[in-house]
Amino acid sequence: MLRALTLAAALTVASVGAAFAAGDAEHPHDHPFSFDSPVGAYDMGAVQRGFQVYQQVCASCHAMDHLAYRHLGERNGPFALYMVRNHETGELEPHVGAPAHGGTFVDVTENQYVRAIAAGVTINAVDPNTGQLTDRPGRISDHFRRPFPNEIAARAANGGAYPVDLSVITSARHGGADYIYALLTGYTGASQGTLYENPYFAGRYIAMPPPLAEGAVAYADGTPTTVEQYAADVTHFLQWAADPHMEQRKRTGIVVLTFLIVLAGLMYLAYKQVWRNESH
């Protein structure tokens, strides 16, 4: 009896293991993002383009509830505004993104670029005079507009699938930014009904259709409009959204490590000085 139970348990474990193995996703390859190394930083041009891809493609289904429009214009944000003096004319000129040298940060409440981004979005809110729901232009204090009022509406519009919130998606998924990039570029073109084959998704089939298409978003800076470029840029933006203070944290870490190394050296020299005439 015991032998039979042991055999049954072994067969069950083996079958479950085989089922999990059949549903395993491929491991994403490392993509050379600028922020990967211990001293890496965000490419703010890529973050700006990635926001454009999110706004024109991803925002139709995916929310970013943890992000407000004002965050785009805060220090270390992709649309932070600085006033920089032109050395030729002597005039102060607006500069989007942290300048290489100098510059005076413009408070986000005075940032016309972020105001324009927010005002271009329609927000459904309660009218303070009537108490009724009404549409109004967005403000910098608003969180990113949600594409659906609730989960039921989101599932109804997406064949039962619920589009995940993208606020911290690179931190929430194993593989981080590499996984997001691989997923966006990994569609094989095959499908089964309303599911699309993607070897980087668990189970290999995903309800989200391929979101990116060549030439779908026009870049004003002349950057190539390929699926790979879109994927890299929007992943860059999503990584910034999940960890906007990464650069400051890395700088602080380097200072702390330098301090600890110097302190360790001083402690060692002090130890040698104090115990130099003592036998051990």
N, C-alpha and C positions, 0 to 999 in steps of 0.2 A: 504493500500500500504506500509506504513511504517512498519507495523507488518510483512508483507511478506518479506521485505528486511532484517529486523532484524533476522527473522528466517533463511533466506538463508545464512546470514553472520555467524550465530551461527553454522549452519550445515557445512559450509565450514571450519571454524576454527576447529571444532570437527574432521572432516575427515582428515585435514592436521595434527592435533595433533596425531591422531591414526596412520597415515602413518609414522610420525617421531618416534613414540613409537615402531612401528614394526621394524624400522631399527636401533634402539638403540643397541649399543654394551654392553657387560657385563663389569662391572667395574673391572679392574685388581686388584688382591690381592697384598698386600705389600710383597715384597721380601726382606729378610735381607741382603741388600748390605752394605758393610763396610763403604761406604761414606755417608750413610743416615743421621747420627746424626750430631748435630751442631759441634761436635769435630771429626767427622768421617774422614777417609783418604782412599785413593785408595789402594787397594791390587795390587801392581805392578806385582806380579806373574799372577794374573787374567787378568790384562791389557795386559801383554805380550802374554798370551794364546789367549786372545780375538783378538789381532791383527793377530795372526796366523789363527784363524777361519775366520776373515774378508778377509785376503789375499787369503786363499784357497777356500773359499766358496762364500762370499758376493761380492768380488771384480769382479767377472765375470759379474755382472749386475749393481751393485751400485757404483757410484762415491763418492769421498770425496774431492770436489774441494777446500775446505778451508784448507786442511791439506797438508803440504809438508813433504818430508821424513826427512828433518833436524829437524822437530818438535819432532820426536821420540827420538832424542838424546840430546835435550836441558834439562836444569835443570827441574826436576819434570816430565821428559819424561820416558816412560817405558824402553827405552834402553840407558838412560844416563850412561855414562862411568866414573868411578872413579878409581884412582890408590890408592890402600890401602896397607899399610905395613903389611906384614906377621910377627907376633910377634915371631914366631918360627925361621924363616930363616932370618928375617930382610930385605927381598926383597920386592920391590913394585910389586903388582900384580893387574891386571885389575879386576874390579868388576862392573857388570852391575846392575844399580839401586843404589839409595842412600844408603850408608852403615849406620849401626847403630851408629858408632862412627868414626869421622875423615874422611880421604880420601880427595884426590885432584881431583876436577872435570876436566875432559878432554874435551876440546872444541869439538863441534860436527864435525868440519872439520877434526879432527884427530880421530874420532870415527870409528874404522874399522867395527864394527857391523852394524852401520847405513849405512856406505858406501856399505857394502855387500848387505844389504836389497835393497838399491836403484839400485845398479848395476844388481840385479837379475830381474829387470823390464825392458821391452823394451819400449822406448819412441819414438813416431813418431814426428819428429821435422824437422825444416828447416836446411839444410846443409849450413853453413856460406860461403862455397866456391862456391857452384853451385846454391844455392837458391832453390834447389829441396827438396821435402819431403823425408826423409830417416829415417830408424830405427837406434837407438843408445842405448847403455846402459844408464840406469837412473843415475842421479846425485842427491846428497842430496838437492840441491836447487830446484829440480823438485817438482811440486805438484803431489799428488797421481795420478797414471795413470787412465785415464778415459776409461771404457770398450767399449764405443761407441763414434764415432766422433761427433755425434749430436743427437738431440731428435728424428728426423725421423728414423735414424738407430736403435736407442734404441727401439722405438715402433715397428718397423718392425721385430725385433728379439724377441719381447716379446708379440706377439699376440695383439698388439695395446696398451698394458699397458706401462706406463713410469716408470721405476724404480727410486725411489726418491733418491736424494743425502742424504748421511748419516752423513755429517759433523756435523750437529747440531740437529740430529733427536730426541735426548732425550729432548732437550729444545723446539723443535717445536711441539711435540705431548703431548696432555693432558694425564697426568699420568706418563710422563717422562720415567725413566728407568723401572719402574714397568710395564708400558704398553708394552715396547719393549720385555721384558722377557715373559710376558703373551702371546703376539702375536706369538712369536717364539715357544712356547710350547703348544699353544692352538688349534692346528689343530685336528679336530675330526676324520679325515680319510674319511669323506663324500665329495662328489664333484658333481657339476652340469656342465657338459661339461668341459670348461677350467677354471672354478672357483672352489675354495676349501673352505670348510666350516671352519670358525674360529669365534667363538662367541665373540672374543675381537675386531673384525674389524667391523666398521660401515656397516650395511647391512648383516653381518654374512658371506659374501662370498668374497674372495679375489683372485686376479689373480695370486699372487705369490704362486707357489707350495711350499710344506714344504721344507725349505732350509737345514734343519739339519737332519742327520741320525746318529744313534749310530755307533761309530767306524770310521766315515768319516775322522776325523782329528786325527793324532797320536800325543800325547803329550810326549815329551821327559822326563818330570819330574814325570811321573807315575800317573798324575791326571786322574781320571776316565773319559772315553770318552763317556759320555752319552749325550743325547739331552739336558737335563736340565743343565748339566755342560757347554756344548757349549754355550747355551743361556745365562747363567749367565756371562760367560767370555766375550763373544762378546758384551753384554750389558755394562759390566764394561769398555771395551775399548771405546765404543761409548760415554759413559758418560765422560770419560777422554777427548776424542776428542772434545766434545762440551764445556767442562769447564776445561781446563788443569791447570788453576791457582786456582782451588777451595781450595786446602789445604792452600796455602799462604793467600787467602782471609779470610778463617776461623781463621787462626792464628792472622791476623791483627784485625779481629772483636773481638776476645777474649781480645786482648790487649786494644783496644778502650773501650770496655765495662768495663774492670777492671779499666781503668783510670777514666771513668765517674762515677763509683761507689765510688771510692776514693775521687774524686772531690766533689761529692754530700755530702759525709760525712764531708769533710773539710768545705764546705759552711754552712752546718747545725751547726757545732761547732762554726764557726765564727759568725753566726747569734745569737746563744745563748750567746756568749761572749759579743757581741756589745749591745744586748738588755736585758741583764740579770737584770738590775736595773730599767727597764721601765715597767710600767703597761700597759696591753693591754685591 
